[in-house]
């Protein structure tokens, strides 16, 4: 929060929770926050206690942390899936209602806030590689503020798509790796040398 405490942003409590989890406020986090809030409204979601809600993210950017906080879609529960295509696109699924929305950015970002001259100057410094750390953080704050104020449809395209239910997170017993001895999920083990079963790192060492 050290980079946001001195700003005059009116930050909602749920966004503050996202910042606390992520570590700082930035445009990427705001993208995820806006998607999560829109998905909650459209799909009538409550924070997922188990795997009731599923998020499929096509990047591994700052945005995904907001989805984890607000939607309860987490890597540990298995209802948070990253397909890292480098695309600012997110598919949110509600198992109970069998409805799915895909949110994606289809146009370049343009600043429309009240600090246009300052933003353009800082953006130019950033592009030229001459921006100081303070200028970089100020640019992030200006862009975050602008993204929070824009109509959602100015930032993301939204479409409801066909419901295809993803599998639940797999469960399997653990076995001892025949080489290192460490307990490993049985479905992740590899058979080598007379059907010895080893973990993936040990199988790669044996090649």
N, C-alpha and C positions, 0 to 999 in steps of 0.2 A: 504493500500500500504506500510505500514511500514516495512513489511518483504520482500519486493521485490525491494525497492528503491536502495539498495546497491549491487544488483546482476548485472551481465553483460548480462542478458538475453535480446535478441532482441524481445521485445513483440509487436506484431501487434496492431494497434489502436483498432480494433474490440475486441481483447482479453482484452485490457485495459478497454474497456467499460464494459465487463463482470466482470472484477475484481472490478471495481468501484461499480457495482450493488451488487456483492456477498460479497465484503469486503476484500478479499485476494486472492492470487494465490495459487492453490493447485491442486493435480492430478485429483481430482474429477471434478473440474471446467474444466480442460483441456479435460477430456473425453467428456463432453457435448459440448465443443467448437469444438472438432474434428468432432463429429457427426453432429452438426449444419452446419458446413462448407461443409461437404460431401453431406448433404441433399440439401443444397442450389445449389450445382453444379449439382447433379444428377436430381433434380426435377425442376431446373430453377426457384428457389423461390425468391420472394421479401418478405421483412418483412411484416407479416400479419397485415393489418389494422383492419380487423374484424375476421372472422373465415375461411378465405380462406385456411389457413394452420392449420393442427391439429397435435399435438405431443402427443403420448401416451407413458408414461414413466413407466417402471416397477420397479422403485425405487424412493426414495425421497432424493437422495444424492445431493451433491454440483453440480453435473452435470446438473441438471434440470435448474439451474439459467442461464447457458449459452444459453440453448434453448429458454428461455423466452426473453432474450436480443436480440439474433440474429434472431430468427424466428418470434418473436412477438406472440408466443403462451403463453397465460397467463391464470391464474386461473380466473381472473375477466371476461375475454371474453368468457370463457367456451371452448376454443380450446386447453386447456392444461389439460390432463387427467393423473392422477397418479393411476396406479394399482400396489400397493406396494408389489411386490413379492420378493424384495431384489435382483433382477437380473439387471445386467448392460446391459439393452436392451431397445431400443427405436424404436418406429414406427412413421415415419413421413409421412404425407398424404397431397397431393395437390388436393384440390377439383376440381379445374378448369381443370387440365389435367387427373384427375381420376387415378393417379398413387401413389403407396405406396412403401416405402422401410422400411425394418426392419434391424436395426443395433444391433449386439450383440457381447459381448465378450465370446469367447469359450475356452480361454486358460489363464494360469497364466501369470502375468506380470513378465518380466525379464529385468533388467537394462542392457542397451547396450551402455551407454554413456562413456565419456572419464574419468570419476572420479570413476571407478569401485571399487578401494580399499576403498575410502572414503565412497561410498554408502554402501558397504558391512559392514563396521565398524558401520555406523550409523544405518543401518537396524538391525544389531545384538543388538545394544543398545536399539533400539525401541522394539524389540521382547522380550528382557529380562526385560523391564520396567525401565531401568536405564537412558534412554535418557533425557537430559536436554531440556528445552523449545527451546533454540537456536539450539540444534541438531535436534529436531523434525522439526523445520521450515526449516533448511538446507536440510533435507531429502526430504521434500515436494518440495523444489525448484529443487533439482537434478532430482527427478522423473518427475516433470512438464516439465523441459527442455528436458528430454529424450523422453517423450510422444509427445512433439511438433515436435521432429525431426524424429520420426519413420514414415515409410510409413503407410498410413491409414489401409491397409489390414493386417499389422502386429499387429494391435491393435483390430480391429473390423472385424467381418464377416458381409457381406452385401448380402441381397437378396431382390429382388422385389417380392412382394406378391399381391394377388388378392385385388382389390379395393372394399372395403365395406364401404360405406359412413356413418360416425357416425351422430347421430342427432345433430341439432344445439342446443345451450344452451337454456333451457326452460325459457319461460317468463310466469309469473302469477301475478295476483293482490295480494295485501297484505290485511290481515284481522287482527283484534284485537284479541289477545288471551283472551279467556273467563276467564282465571285465573290471569295472570300477566298484561294483558292489552297491552303488547308490540306487535307492528305490525310485522306480520309474513307472509312469502310467503304461500299463501293458499294451494298449493300442498304439503307443508311440515307439515301441521297441522294434528292433531289426534283427532278423535271424542271420547269423553268419557261422562259418566253421562248424560243420556237423550240427546245425540247428541250435547253436548257442544263441541266446537272446541278449542283445546288448542295447544300451541307450544310443541315441543318434550320434552324439559326439564320439563315443567309442567306435561306432560303426564307421565313422569318417576317418578316424585314426587308423583303422585296420585296412583302409584302401591302399 
